[in-house]
Amino acid sequence: MARNTYLLGIDYLIDLVKGKYKTSIICQLGKQDQHFGELLRNVNLENHDQVTKKVLSQQLKALIAAGIVSRTIIPTMPPQTQYALTPVGKQIRELMVKLSLAGEQLVKENNPQVTIEYSYGCISEPGLHPRKE
């Protein structure tokens, strides 16, 4: 992220969460804290097995540096790493769900030829509308 000046806080936030699979990572960690392998498997479910270990690791490092995700080493043999959303990460996830629902509404009303694949992590939860096949 090369910019030091943003017009609005939302511009900064968008810069933080844009990038390969970051929204999927945030959505998955909003469901529960996860180990790396579990997170890789779940993010791949959403993204048709496109995510590599290297890319997931890079994106997690960026989200940790941004203060959105935390990383905890569990002293087992071998050591395990647990990832979780920080309090601000949880706030961001709630906003992402609302923005996603607003986007669906816009597509429905103004652009019905567009297809949206609903996220396993954000949308199909109790209280939200799951995709109807």
C-alpha positions as a Markdown table, in Angstrom:
| # | Residue | x | y | z |
|---|---|---|---|---|
| 1 | Met | 0.0 | 0.0 | 0.0 |
| 2 | Ala | 1.9 | 3.0 | -1.2 |
| 3 | Arg | -0.6 | 5.8 | -0.4 |
| 4 | Asn | -0.2 | 7.9 | 2.7 |
| 5 | Thr | -3.2 | 10.1 | 2.2 |
| 6 | Tyr | -6.9 | 9.1 | 1.7 |
| 7 | Leu | -9.9 | 11.3 | 1.1 |
| 8 | Leu | -12.1 | 9.1 | 3.4 |
| 9 | Gly | -11.6 | 6.3 | 5.9 |
| 10 | Ile | -13.6 | 4.0 | 3.6 |
| 11 | Asp | -10.9 | 4.5 | 0.9 |
| 12 | Tyr | -8.3 | 3.2 | 3.3 |
| 13 | Leu | -10.4 | 0.3 | 4.3 |
| 14 | Ile | -11.1 | -0.7 | 0.7 |
| 15 | Asp | -7.4 | -0.6 | 0.1 |
| 16 | Leu | -6.8 | -3.0 | 3.1 |
| 17 | Val | -9.4 | -5.6 | 2.1 |
| 18 | Lys | -9.0 | -5.6 | -1.7 |
| 19 | Gly | -6.7 | -8.3 | -3.0 |
| 20 | Lys | -6.9 | -11.9 | -3.7 |
| 21 | Tyr | -9.2 | -13.8 | -1.4 |
| 22 | Lys | -9.1 | -11.3 | 1.5 |
| 23 | Thr | -12.8 | -11.0 | 1.7 |
| 24 | Ser | -13.1 | -14.8 | 1.7 |
| 25 | Ile | -10.5 | -15.0 | 4.5 |
| 26 | Ile | -12.4 | -12.4 | 6.6 |
| 27 | Cys | -15.7 | -14.1 | 6.0 |
| 28 | Gln | -14.3 | -17.6 | 7.0 |
| 29 | Leu | -12.6 | -16.3 | 10.1 |
| 30 | Gly | -15.9 | -14.6 | 11.1 |
| 31 | Lys | -17.5 | -18.0 | 11.4 |
| 32 | Gln | -14.8 | -19.3 | 13.7 |
| 33 | Asp | -11.0 | -19.1 | 14.5 |
| 34 | Gln | -9.2 | -21.5 | 12.2 |
| 35 | His | -5.8 | -23.2 | 11.7 |
| 36 | Phe | -4.0 | -22.5 | 8.5 |
| 37 | Gly | -5.0 | -25.8 | 6.8 |
| 38 | Glu | -8.6 | -25.5 | 7.8 |
| 39 | Leu | -8.7 | -21.9 | 6.5 |
| 40 | Leu | -7.1 | -23.0 | 3.2 |
| 41 | Arg | -9.7 | -25.7 | 2.8 |
| 42 | Asn | -12.6 | -23.4 | 3.6 |
| 43 | Val | -11.4 | -20.5 | 1.4 |
| 44 | Asn | -10.9 | -23.0 | -1.4 |
| 45 | Leu | -14.5 | -24.1 | -1.1 |
| 46 | Glu | -15.6 | -20.6 | -1.9 |
| 47 | Asn | -13.1 | -20.0 | -4.7 |
| 48 | His | -13.2 | -23.3 | -6.7 |
| 49 | Asp | -9.8 | -24.5 | -5.4 |
| 50 | Gln | -7.9 | -21.5 | -6.7 |
| 51 | Val | -6.1 | -20.6 | -3.5 |
| 52 | Thr | -2.5 | -21.7 | -3.0 |
| 53 | Lys | -0.7 | -22.0 | 0.4 |
| 54 | Lys | 1.6 | -19.2 | -0.7 |
| 55 | Val | -1.1 | -16.8 | -1.7 |
| 56 | Leu | -3.1 | -17.5 | 1.5 |
| 57 | Ser | 0.0 | -16.9 | 3.6 |
| 58 | Gln | 0.7 | -13.6 | 1.8 |
| 59 | Gln | -2.8 | -12.4 | 2.3 |
| 60 | Leu | -2.9 | -13.4 | 6.0 |
| 61 | Lys | 0.3 | -11.5 | 6.6 |
| 62 | Ala | -1.2 | -8.4 | 5.0 |
| 63 | Leu | -4.4 | -8.7 | 7.1 |
| 64 | Ile | -2.3 | -9.2 | 10.3 |
| 65 | Ala | -0.2 | -6.2 | 9.5 |
| 66 | Ala | -3.4 | -4.2 | 8.9 |
| 67 | Gly | -4.8 | -5.2 | 12.3 |
| 68 | Ile | -7.7 | -7.2 | 10.9 |
| 69 | Val | -6.5 | -10.7 | 11.7 |
| 70 | Ser | -4.6 | -12.0 | 14.7 |
| 71 | Arg | -2.2 | -14.9 | 14.7 |
| 72 | Thr | -1.6 | -17.1 | 17.8 |
| 73 | Ile | 1.0 | -19.9 | 18.1 |
| 74 | Ile | -0.4 | -22.9 | 20.0 |
| 75 | Pro | 2.5 | -24.7 | 21.8 |
| 76 | Thr | 1.7 | -28.3 | 20.6 |
| 77 | Met | 4.0 | -30.7 | 18.9 |
| 78 | Pro | 4.2 | -29.7 | 16.1 |
| 79 | Pro | 3.3 | -26.1 | 16.9 |
| 80 | Gln | 0.0 | -25.0 | 15.4 |
| 81 | Thr | -1.1 | -21.5 | 14.3 |
| 82 | Gln | -4.5 | -20.2 | 14.9 |
| 83 | Tyr | -6.0 | -17.2 | 13.0 |
| 84 | Ala | -8.8 | -15.1 | 14.2 |
| 85 | Leu | -10.5 | -11.7 | 13.5 |
| 86 | Thr | -9.5 | -8.9 | 15.7 |
| 87 | Pro | -12.3 | -6.7 | 17.2 |
| 88 | Val | -12.0 | -4.3 | 14.3 |
| 89 | Gly | -11.9 | -7.3 | 11.9 |
| 90 | Lys | -15.2 | -8.4 | 13.3 |
| 91 | Gln | -16.7 | -4.9 | 12.6 |
| 92 | Ile | -15.3 | -5.0 | 9.1 |
| 93 | Arg | -16.9 | -8.4 | 8.5 |
| 94 | Glu | -20.3 | -7.1 | 9.6 |
| 95 | Leu | -20.0 | -4.2 | 7.2 |
| 96 | Met | -19.0 | -6.6 | 4.4 |
| 97 | Val | -22.1 | -8.7 | 4.9 |
| 98 | Lys | -24.3 | -5.5 | 4.7 |
| 99 | Leu | -22.5 | -4.3 | 1.6 |
| 100 | Ser | -22.8 | -7.7 | 0.0 |
| 101 | Leu | -26.5 | -7.8 | 0.6 |
| 102 | Ala | -26.8 | -4.2 | -0.8 |
| 103 | Gly | -24.9 | -5.3 | -3.9 |
| 104 | Glu | -27.2 | -8.3 | -4.4 |
| 105 | Gln | -30.2 | -5.9 | -4.2 |
| 106 | Leu | -28.6 | -3.6 | -6.8 |
| 107 | Val | -27.9 | -6.5 | -9.1 |
| 108 | Lys | -31.5 | -7.8 | -8.7 |
| 109 | Glu | -33.0 | -4.3 | -9.4 |
| 110 | Asn | -30.6 | -2.9 | -12.0 |
| 111 | Asn | -28.5 | -5.6 | -13.5 |
| 112 | Pro | -30.3 | -9.0 | -13.6 |
| 113 | Gln | -27.8 | -10.5 | -16.2 |
| 114 | Val | -25.1 | -10.4 | -13.5 |
| 115 | Thr | -24.6 | -13.6 | -11.5 |
| 116 | Ile | -23.4 | -13.4 | -7.9 |
| 117 | Glu | -22.0 | -16.5 | -6.2 |
| 118 | Tyr | -23.0 | -16.2 | -2.6 |
| 119 | Ser | -20.2 | -16.7 | -0.1 |
| 120 | Tyr | -20.2 | -19.7 | 2.1 |
| 121 | Gly | -18.6 | -17.6 | 4.8 |
| 122 | Cys | -20.7 | -14.4 | 4.9 |
| 123 | Ile | -24.1 | -15.1 | 3.4 |
| 124 | Ser | -25.2 | -18.6 | 4.4 |
| 125 | Glu | -25.6 | -18.0 | 8.1 |
| 126 | Pro | -28.7 | -17.9 | 10.3 |
| 127 | Gly | -30.5 | -14.6 | 10.0 |
| 128 | Leu | -29.2 | -14.1 | 6.5 |
| 129 | His | -30.7 | -15.4 | 3.3 |
| 130 | Pro | -28.9 | -18.5 | 1.9 |
| 131 | Arg | -28.7 | -19.0 | -1.8 |
| 132 | Lys | -31.7 | -20.9 | -3.1 |
| 133 | Glu | -30.7 | -23.4 | -5.8 |
